[in-house]
Amino acid sequence: NYDGEFLHLSNGRVEKMRILHRAAAGRVSERLVSLSGSGREIVRNETEVQCYLPDQKRVLVEQREDRGPLLGTLPKFDESLEANYRLELVGRARSVIGRPARIVAVNPRDGYRFGYRIWIDEETRMPVRTDLCDARGNVLEQVLFTSLQIGATLPDSAFRPSVDAQGFEWLRQNRTPARDVDSLPWRLVKLPPGFRLNSAAQQQLPGVPKPVTHLVLSDGLASVSVFIEGPVPARAPAPAEGQGRVGSAFAYSTVVNGHQVTAVGEVPPQTVQYIANGVAPSESARRR
């Protein structure tokens, strides 16, 4: 269990946030609160996540299969990552919260993924600072705890949103997992080294009239989402194509057989382009 405040720095923006995390009787509860900016809140109870957007008067609700923490910039490591990353203890330092920490470098073995610098609290083993770095060592994103209480007693009330959502629009992002990946109308004919398909589903996104195919790929640390929409109506405006960026994430969109394909993730721009260009209709879709 922990209760902490941190700064999130990305693409020239700084946001102060608070995270509450509790594990009790095999159940995980989390609440992420923006202390600056729009005042958004994200509440997770087991596999459902609710995102409160006061500035839009909306609540987004989705089922979450991934049981990892909401604060995804605190990575986990195992032996399988050694094929794609090199881990190295580079030194010790005192963290912003005033405690001794060990600094670990996570360096990619190729240009298809970013690297990390992680400050790990020596006493609690909690990552208290994480830097996402490009190939030149430039910091793209940073999560920096300014206060942290480990082992806090957190009541149920700590995981209730403070936002008054009366009159808000509730949007449920229905997600239907694919029963069999081979039955999907799409396949990935080429992937960057180390990346594998983790999950596939049909998902209804706000503002998109038809269900979208959502593929999630990972190398064990970095992840990329691929969204396949369409087909694009004949009289509709031309779909977006090319590179884009949202914070520390890069995106690439293209058109495949009249469907818009977009890959997005916290990976180098060449990685999302490689993945998007590797999407192709399956043999069953071609026959239809």
Solvent accessible surface area in square Angstrom, and as a share of the most:
residue,aa,sasa,rsa
1,N,68,0.35
2,Y,23,0.09
3,D,25,0.13
4,G,2,0.02
5,E,53,0.24
6,F,1,0.01
7,L,49,0.24
8,H,42,0.19
9,L,57,0.28
10,S,10,0.07
11,N,89,0.45
12,G,84,0.81
13,R,156,0.57
14,V,93,0.53
15,E,11,0.05
16,K,82,0.35
17,M,7,0.03
18,R,80,0.29
19,I,0,0.00
20,L,2,0.01
21,H,32,0.14
22,R,44,0.16
23,A,58,0.45
24,A,50,0.38
25,A,108,0.83
26,G,78,0.75
27,R,145,0.53
28,V,39,0.22
29,S,14,0.09
30,E,0,0.00
31,R,24,0.09
32,L,14,0.07
33,V,17,0.10
34,S,7,0.04
35,L,80,0.40
36,S,45,0.29
37,G,79,0.76
38,S,48,0.31
39,G,27,0.26
40,R,65,0.24
41,E,3,0.01
42,I,34,0.17
43,V,3,0.02
44,R,4,0.02
45,N,73,0.37
46,E,34,0.15
47,T,46,0.27
48,E,48,0.22
49,V,12,0.07
50,Q,37,0.16
51,C,24,0.15
52,Y,10,0.04
53,L,23,0.12
54,P,39,0.24
55,D,96,0.50
56,Q,100,0.44
57,K,127,0.54
58,R,86,0.31
59,V,0,0.00
60,L,41,0.20
61,V,2,0.01
62,E,63,0.28
63,Q,89,0.39
64,R,54,0.20
65,E,96,0.43
66,D,90,0.47
67,R,158,0.58
68,G,18,0.17
69,P,29,0.18
70,L,28,0.14
71,L,13,0.07
72,G,61,0.59
73,T,24,0.14
74,L,16,0.08
75,P,19,0.12
76,K,150,0.64
77,F,67,0.28
78,D,93,0.48
79,E,146,0.65
80,S,81,0.52
81,L,3,0.01
82,E,105,0.47
83,A,80,0.62
84,N,14,0.07
85,Y,1,0.00
86,R,114,0.42
87,L,85,0.42
88,E,95,0.43
89,L,95,0.47
90,V,72,0.41
91,G,29,0.28
92,R,153,0.56
93,A,42,0.33
94,R,163,0.60
95,S,14,0.09
96,V,89,0.51
97,I,40,0.20
98,G,37,0.35
99,R,77,0.28
100,P,65,0.41
101,A,1,0.00
102,R,99,0.36
103,I,24,0.12
104,V,25,0.14
105,A,1,0.01
106,V,0,0.00
107,N,32,0.16
108,P,32,0.20
109,R,118,0.43
110,D,50,0.26
111,G,42,0.41
112,Y,55,0.21
113,R,5,0.02
114,F,12,0.05
115,G,4,0.04
116,Y,20,0.08
117,R,78,0.29
118,I,2,0.01
119,W,33,0.12
120,I,47,0.24
121,D,2,0.01
122,E,47,0.21
123,E,141,0.63
124,T,44,0.26
125,R,162,0.59
126,M,23,0.10
127,P,27,0.17
128,V,2,0.01
129,R,64,0.24
130,T,3,0.02
131,D,5,0.02
132,L,5,0.03
133,C,10,0.06
134,D,36,0.19
135,A,104,0.81
136,R,217,0.79
137,G,46,0.45
138,N,79,0.41
139,V,77,0.44
140,L,26,0.13
141,E,12,0.05
142,Q,27,0.12
143,V,3,0.02
144,L,28,0.14
145,F,2,0.01
146,T,50,0.29
147,S,51,0.33
148,L,36,0.18
149,Q,110,0.49
150,I,77,0.39
151,G,57,0.55
152,A,7,0.06
153,T,131,0.76
154,L,16,0.08
155,P,76,0.48
156,D,88,0.45
157,S,61,0.39
158,A,18,0.14
159,F,11,0.05
160,R,148,0.54
161,P,44,0.27
162,S,88,0.56
163,V,28,0.16
164,D,108,0.56
165,A,19,0.15
166,Q,160,0.71
167,G,78,0.75
168,F,27,0.11
169,E,85,0.38
170,W,112,0.39
171,L,36,0.18
172,R,136,0.50
173,Q,25,0.11
174,N,99,0.51
175,R,45,0.17
176,T,88,0.51
177,P,78,0.49
178,A,35,0.27
179,R,244,0.89
180,D,72,0.37
181,V,77,0.44
182,D,125,0.65
183,S,72,0.47
184,L,11,0.06
185,P,37,0.23
186,W,21,0.07
187,R,100,0.36
188,L,37,0.18
189,V,74,0.43
190,K,94,0.40
191,L,47,0.24
192,P,1,0.01
193,P,76,0.48
194,G,23,0.22
195,F,0,0.00
196,R,154,0.56
197,L,56,0.28
198,N,101,0.52
199,S,29,0.19
200,A,8,0.07
201,A,0,0.00
202,Q,64,0.28
203,Q,9,0.04
204,Q,58,0.26
205,L,37,0.19
206,P,53,0.33
207,G,86,0.83
208,V,35,0.20
209,P,125,0.79
210,K,113,0.48
211,P,78,0.49
212,V,0,0.00
213,T,7,0.04
214,H,21,0.09
215,L,3,0.01
216,V,33,0.19
217,L,0,0.00
218,S,14,0.09
219,D,9,0.05
220,G,52,0.50
221,L,30,0.15
222,A,8,0.07
223,S,60,0.38
224,V,1,0.01
225,S,24,0.16
226,V,0,0.00
227,F,45,0.19
228,I,5,0.03
229,E,55,0.25
230,G,26,0.25
231,P,78,0.49
232,V,47,0.27
233,P,92,0.58
234,A,110,0.85
235,R,238,0.87
236,A,38,0.29
237,P,119,0.75
238,A,95,0.74
239,P,36,0.23
240,A,69,0.53
241,E,120,0.54
242,G,29,0.28
243,Q,93,0.41
244,G,33,0.32
245,R,103,0.38
246,V,111,0.64
247,G,27,0.26
248,S,4,0.03
249,A,18,0.14
250,F,32,0.13
251,A,17,0.13
252,Y,33,0.12
253,S,15,0.10
254,T,18,0.11
255,V,52,0.30
256,V,25,0.15
257,N,109,0.56
258,G,34,0.33
259,H,39,0.18
260,Q,30,0.13
261,V,0,0.00
262,T,29,0.17
263,A,0,0.00
264,V,39,0.22
265,G,9,0.09
266,E,56,0.25
267,V,0,0.00
268,P,10,0.07
269,P,46,0.29
270,Q,91,0.40
271,T,0,0.00
272,V,0,0.00
273,Q,69,0.31
274,Y,66,0.25
275,I,0,0.00
276,A,0,0.00
277,N,70,0.36
278,G,0,0.00
279,V,6,0.03
280,A,15,0.12
281,P,11,0.07
282,S,10,0.06
283,E,95,0.43
284,S,32,0.21
285,A,26,0.20
286,R,133,0.48
287,R,189,0.69
288,R,196,0.72
